[in-house]
Amino acid sequence: MLEGQTVGHLIEYCEEKYNRELNSQEASRELRRLYQKGILDREDKFGNGSVYLYKLKTD
């Protein structure tokens, strides 16, 4: 997660790697929580709040 990933990419990754299906809402909720805790950075991909890129915070 050093490069920004969308919720959709992360859902696909979980299905392939862990054989676990996540819905978009639960994945978005968890990513938002990790962003608020300061674990992830978030970038607005299009500038309108519809798609975010998440990546590990590097300090």
N, CA, C and O of each residue as an XYZ file, in Angstrom:
236
protein
N       0.817     -1.184      0.000
C       0.000      0.000      0.000
C       0.864      1.253      0.000
O       0.453      2.279      0.543
N       2.015      1.195     -0.578
C       2.857      2.384     -0.656
C       2.411      3.304     -1.784
O       2.694      4.502     -1.757
N       1.714      2.750     -2.778
C       1.123      3.553     -3.847
C      -0.371      3.638     -3.572
O      -0.955      2.713     -3.008
N      -0.984      4.732     -3.966
C      -2.406      4.925     -3.716
C      -3.277      3.876     -4.388
O      -3.065      3.542     -5.553
N      -4.252      3.359     -3.659
C      -5.177      2.353     -4.170
C      -6.613      2.803     -3.897
O      -6.899      3.386     -2.851
N      -7.505      2.530     -4.837
C      -8.917      2.843     -4.625
C      -9.573      1.709     -3.844
O      -9.009      0.625     -3.694
N     -10.766      1.983     -3.357
C     -11.534      0.963     -2.646
C     -11.753     -0.240     -3.571
O     -11.621     -1.387     -3.144
N     -12.081      0.024     -4.818
C     -12.307     -1.062     -5.774
C     -11.096     -1.960     -5.960
O     -11.229     -3.182     -6.020
N      -9.915     -1.357     -6.051
C      -8.689     -2.158     -6.183
C      -8.456     -3.009     -4.940
O      -8.051     -4.167     -5.042
N      -8.709     -2.441     -3.783
C      -8.498     -3.187     -2.545
C      -9.502     -4.328     -2.396
O      -9.158     -5.387     -1.872
N     -10.724     -4.124     -2.845
C     -11.727     -5.191     -2.804
C     -11.312     -6.335     -3.718
O     -11.400     -7.499     -3.329
N     -10.862     -6.020     -4.923
C     -10.383     -7.050     -5.858
C      -9.197     -7.815     -5.281
O      -9.125     -9.038     -5.400
N      -8.272     -7.098     -4.658
C      -7.096     -7.722     -4.065
C      -7.505     -8.714     -2.977
O      -6.982     -9.827     -2.925
N      -8.430     -8.319     -2.116
C      -8.883     -9.209     -1.040
C      -9.549    -10.465     -1.598
O      -9.378    -11.557     -1.056
N     -10.300    -10.306     -2.672
C     -10.945    -11.474     -3.284
C      -9.909    -12.433     -3.846
O     -10.025    -13.646     -3.672
N      -8.888    -11.893     -4.524
C      -7.862    -12.737     -5.132
C      -6.931    -13.355     -4.094
O      -6.676    -14.559     -4.123
N      -6.427    -12.534     -3.183
C      -5.402    -12.965     -2.239
C      -5.967    -13.790     -1.079
O      -5.389    -14.807     -0.696
N      -7.102    -13.344     -0.522
C      -7.627    -13.960      0.696
C      -8.950    -14.691      0.491
O      -9.516    -15.236      1.439
N      -9.448    -14.702     -0.760
C     -10.729    -15.335     -1.053
C     -11.827    -14.811     -0.129
O     -12.665    -15.571      0.356
N     -11.805    -13.502      0.104
C     -12.763    -12.840      0.995
C     -13.470    -11.746      0.218
O     -12.831    -10.840     -0.318
N     -14.796    -11.832      0.159
C     -15.568    -10.819     -0.540
C     -15.959     -9.711      0.435
O     -16.586     -9.967      1.463
N     -15.590     -8.506      0.107
C     -15.966     -7.334      0.896
C     -16.913     -6.496      0.060
O     -16.771     -6.411     -1.160
N     -17.886     -5.873      0.727
C     -18.687     -4.938     -0.049
C     -18.050     -3.562      0.054
O     -17.269     -3.292      0.966
N     -18.382     -2.724     -0.864
C     -17.767     -1.401     -0.969
C     -17.990     -0.569      0.290
O     -17.091      0.145      0.734
N     -19.167     -0.662      0.851
C     -19.491      0.150      2.021
C     -18.642     -0.215      3.235
O     -18.130      0.671      3.919
N     -18.486     -1.511      3.510
C     -17.690     -1.899      4.674
C     -16.202     -1.603      4.465
O     -15.505     -1.229      5.408
N     -15.719     -1.771      3.236
C     -14.318     -1.460      2.950
C     -14.071      0.045      3.086
O     -13.072      0.460      3.674
N     -14.971      0.854      2.548
C     -14.837      2.311      2.646
C     -14.856      2.770      4.091
O     -14.083      3.648      4.474
N     -15.724      2.189      4.892
C     -15.829      2.554      6.303
C     -14.518      2.269      7.043
O     -14.049      3.094      7.828
N     -13.945      1.119      6.792
C     -12.695      0.753      7.467
C     -11.533      1.635      7.006
O     -10.722      2.065      7.826
N     -11.448      1.904      5.714
C     -10.386      2.771      5.202
C     -10.516      4.187      5.759
O      -9.517      4.818      6.104
N     -11.744      4.682      5.846
C     -11.967      6.010      6.428
C     -11.537      6.039      7.898
O     -10.943      7.013      8.359
N     -11.844      4.962      8.626
C     -11.440      4.873     10.034
C      -9.918      4.884     10.171
O      -9.384      5.569     11.044
N      -9.214      4.138      9.324
C      -7.757      4.107      9.367
C      -7.160      5.457      8.976
O      -6.119      5.851      9.501
N      -7.813      6.161      8.062
C      -7.371      7.509      7.693
C      -7.535      8.460      8.882
O      -6.640      9.256      9.165
N      -8.657      8.381      9.568
C      -8.905      9.259     10.711
C      -7.957      8.980     11.862
O      -7.630      9.887     12.626
N      -7.512      7.738     11.999
C      -6.541      7.379     13.039
C      -5.115      7.790     12.672
O      -4.221      7.729     13.516
N      -4.893      8.207     11.423
C      -3.567      8.630     10.994
C      -2.691      7.516     10.471
O      -1.483      7.703     10.320
N      -3.273      6.351     10.187
C      -2.511      5.212      9.679
C      -2.361      5.297      8.163
O      -1.328      4.912      7.616
N      -3.397      5.803      7.483
C      -3.392      5.931      6.042
C      -3.442      7.396      5.624
O      -3.960      8.248      6.346
N      -2.897      7.666      4.455
C      -3.078      8.958      3.792
C      -4.178      8.774      2.761
O      -4.394      7.673      2.255
N      -4.869      9.863      2.458
C      -5.959      9.797      1.491
C      -5.837     10.966      0.528
O      -5.604     12.103      0.940
N      -5.994     10.678     -0.754
C      -5.928     11.709     -1.786
C      -7.207     11.636     -2.615
O      -7.621     10.554     -3.030
N      -7.821     12.772     -2.850
C      -9.026     12.847     -3.662
C      -8.619     12.744     -5.134
O      -7.999     13.660     -5.674
N      -8.966     11.643     -5.774
C      -8.484     11.350     -7.130
C      -8.983     12.360     -8.166
O      -8.217     12.784     -9.032
N     -10.246     12.744     -8.087
C     -10.820     13.634     -9.089
C     -11.146     15.024     -8.558
O     -11.571     15.890     -9.323
N     -10.955     15.251     -7.269
C     -11.216     16.556     -6.684
C     -12.671     16.819     -6.345
O     -13.036     17.948     -6.017
N     -13.514     15.783     -6.419
C     -14.921     15.989     -6.100
C     -15.432     15.089     -4.970
O     -16.634     15.053     -4.706
N     -14.539     14.372     -4.312
C     -14.907     13.529     -3.174
C     -15.561     12.213     -3.536
O     -16.096     11.536     -2.658
N     -15.536     11.828     -4.808
C     -16.195     10.582     -5.198
C     -15.263      9.372     -5.134
O     -15.715      8.259     -4.866
N     -13.971      9.579     -5.376
C     -13.007      8.477     -5.363
C     -11.754      8.940     -4.641
O     -11.189      9.989     -4.953
N     -11.328      8.136     -3.666
C     -10.111      8.440     -2.924
C      -9.059      7.378     -3.178
O      -9.379      6.211     -3.403
N      -7.812      7.791     -3.141
C      -6.676      6.867     -3.194
C      -6.120      6.763     -1.778
O      -5.809      7.777     -1.153
N      -5.997      5.557     -1.282
C      -5.484      5.322      0.064
C      -4.103      4.702     -0.024
O      -3.844      3.849     -0.873
N      -3.214      5.143      0.867
C      -1.886      4.524      0.950
C      -1.392      4.670      2.376
O      -1.877      5.506      3.139
N      -0.416      3.839      2.722
C       0.166      3.907      4.059
C       0.836      5.258      4.271
O       1.496      5.790      3.378
N       0.657      5.789      5.441
C       1.248      7.072      5.776
C       2.744      6.893      5.970
O       3.182      5.987      6.678
N       3.515      7.750      5.348
C       4.969      7.717      5.501
C       5.415      9.030      6.108
O       5.237     10.093      5.513
N       5.984      8.954      7.274
C       6.468     10.162      7.977
C       7.961     10.186      8.043
O       8.539     11.121      8.595
